[in-house]
């Protein structure tokens, strides 16, 4: 018989070591599907590593991929901290991108130091509003936010499609459903010449640090933690659960919207319906891998991005499916969840069985 | 109160259960340390101990939920031969005739009493149910013991006391020879408790052995034949009930002398809070009040007596600022309250001690210091421009930990590591430090051990001395009669006028808690009954 005994206070080694161990195990486990696909395993690992870190270019690509993942990861982390189950980061990302394009593709113009904050604020506001709606429905009427935020993703994507065929359509796109490009003064400058990595990365890193400080050291962060850990006690002590939830919604939606801004203004330059390959959903995985720690999100986003970029490049080189990357990320998540369980509980294997 | 008079014979043939040297360790914690316990036929043994003394662990070993690290459990077979009970096998315990009545009943509410009792004893694959034999057997059991209850009523229609009878019948129907009752009187009125004791004595006279797990000393003295006291996992004493008294057992349980709580006469001041004709209708009696009038004065403890689930929750929610009245007014210091909001209430000098201290009183993953400051983080003292002043928060916590003797690894330890008594001290430190004008104490000592209980009482009496008005909602009559100045009874959402404690007769209070009398006393305190006996 197996018994589980709760651990009263897991030490720091357990708390920080388990996610790292889980990620390592997941990468090692990738050898199984690689072998099944008939690929040379050692060579495949080598190609994966060089695909993500082998050159300035590949590292830049990895960081470009990590940028939106950090932001959507933070969006999920702060929401889940407060037990607001925001599954709608994908939709909030697109709304943020659309708002950025709406104000940043020539309607107004100015110097960069004006235009960049303008697109950022517009995008964050749009993302925030996308989550405040479902949150009000949750706190007022008890509507399950998992359902509303998830379904809103599809509505937003169709709405974006509609706008790209109509109001936002670029007349110069020769019929492609895409928006007018973001003007130069609103575009995020690149960090390295001829590389794609842009200041969105710096913004994401600063956001992570700022969020960590916000949660740990401010009264609003205090209230978010209290509401997330025990809403009844928070309410009893006089903290307004509704106000706190709306604040969380604004932060979470805003960060997801910022991811969208960063993608249109930094990486892509224009809005199209394939702007995000599911960054909103991947953000949930990133946040879970990071155990909802804002600083941890940076590490886990870098991990997920390198697996994606590395596996992409490896699969092109030796001809196995790039779905392998999804597989590794999924396994890492499973390993972390199991690891999280093992940090909270001690497992005893009793040799003596019980008669049934 | 008189102790049980007769003592059963204690010859070795009558030995039914014997625990010998039972030891159970959880890591470094010794939950049970070489405990010996015997129970004879027809004997009622009370198992006493503070929380964490090891009572539950011991019973879990008896029922096969845990395996003891050392020691044996021996049960006399039906033929009288002692046999060792197979460790870790709940079915073996049931087969040996050990029955358990849990504090929280395990009945299916939508089925009748009879259904609940025979549930699991009938073969599944049979088209027709024949229950005449079950009825006959239950009829016999009821006649012999006085466990009368209408078995054809669905369980949800039964009172708590009746549900408990169904539970006991369920165990007896399964031929229990040893009945274990876990805190059986926690949910009963004094009358119901008395009738339970009468039943238990009758059952014992027919040869049933009973173990009662309890912490109310008066009850233990009233019903048991023998008392075993556990402390810190070890059995620290065992004595015949006839040789025991209240003080000696309390000291055995706590391991030191327990100061008796005593209130000194004091003239009450002006009204602090007045509820006038307050109605809150939430559709269910637990959360509703009907035209309630309550006044609490400075320097006075107003006790609200009642069986749980009679509207105490609604009253507490209202005074805690978590709910507002549908009609009627609430005045605090003569001013009508218009904003019912927990934050405002807490900041305006109302100390609120929640009923469920784990659920409403603390955030387990946050630190002790954060939990102490939780009501006040928005005040200028603990923040600058929205950033928490951890230095100030920590300083207050260190102060509180020392003053209120909160046993914890330190101010930065997560609050969930604290025991129930220490969580309550933490809450007291949080709310009493601010010299409140009004204190809502909702079941402040429930589930606490004797030592922590007396600490809570001392703090409340101190606050009373310094002029606070205290509303004490409690189900524990001893507590109410010991520390309150006035007592009002709540039943089905109605509250009687407050009566001076000294004029109250205990059994009359019990009747009022059961809703049998409205308001027997004139509110001015002229009394027709003899002074109540307090424990």
Boltz contact constraints between the chains, C-beta under 6 A:
constraints:
  - contact:
      token1: [A, 217]
      token2: [B, 387]
      max_distance: 6.0
  - contact:
      token1: [A, 217]
      token2: [B, 388]
      max_distance: 6.0
  - contact:
      token1: [A, 218]
      token2: [B, 386]
      max_distance: 6.0
  - contact:
      token1: [A, 218]
      token2: [B, 387]
      max_distance: 6.0
  - contact:
      token1: [A, 219]
      token2: [B, 377]
      max_distance: 6.0
  - contact:
      token1: [A, 219]
      token2: [B, 378]
      max_distance: 6.0
  - contact:
      token1: [A, 219]
      token2: [B, 383]
      max_distance: 6.0
  - contact:
      token1: [A, 219]
      token2: [B, 386]
      max_distance: 6.0
  - contact:
      token1: [A, 222]
      token2: [B, 377]
      max_distance: 6.0
  - contact:
      token1: [A, 226]
      token2: [B, 363]
      max_distance: 6.0
  - contact:
      token1: [A, 229]
      token2: [B, 363]
      max_distance: 6.0
  - contact:
      token1: [A, 229]
      token2: [B, 365]
      max_distance: 6.0
  - contact:
      token1: [A, 230]
      token2: [B, 363]
      max_distance: 6.0
  - contact:
      token1: [A, 232]
      token2: [B, 359]
      max_distance: 6.0
  - contact:
      token1: [A, 232]
      token2: [B, 360]
      max_distance: 6.0
  - contact:
      token1: [A, 233]
      token2: [B, 360]
      max_distance: 6.0
  - contact:
      token1: [A, 233]
      token2: [B, 362]
      max_distance: 6.0
  - contact:
      token1: [A, 233]
      token2: [B, 363]
      max_distance: 6.0
  - contact:
      token1: [A, 236]
      token2: [B, 354]
      max_distance: 6.0
  - contact:
      token1: [A, 236]
      token2: [B, 360]
      max_distance: 6.0
  - contact:
      token1: [A, 237]
      token2: [B, 374]
      max_distance: 6.0
  - contact:
      token1: [A, 237]
      token2: [B, 375]
      max_distance: 6.0
  - contact:
      token1: [A, 238]
      token2: [B, 342]
      max_distance: 6.0
  - contact:
      token1: [A, 238]
      token2: [B, 343]
      max_distance: 6.0
  - contact:
      token1: [A, 238]
      token2: [B, 346]
      max_distance: 6.0
  - contact:
      token1: [A, 238]
      token2: [B, 375]
      max_distance: 6.0
  - contact:
      token1: [A, 354]
      token2: [B, 88]
      max_distance: 6.0
  - contact:
      token1: [A, 355]
      token2: [B, 89]
      max_distance: 6.0
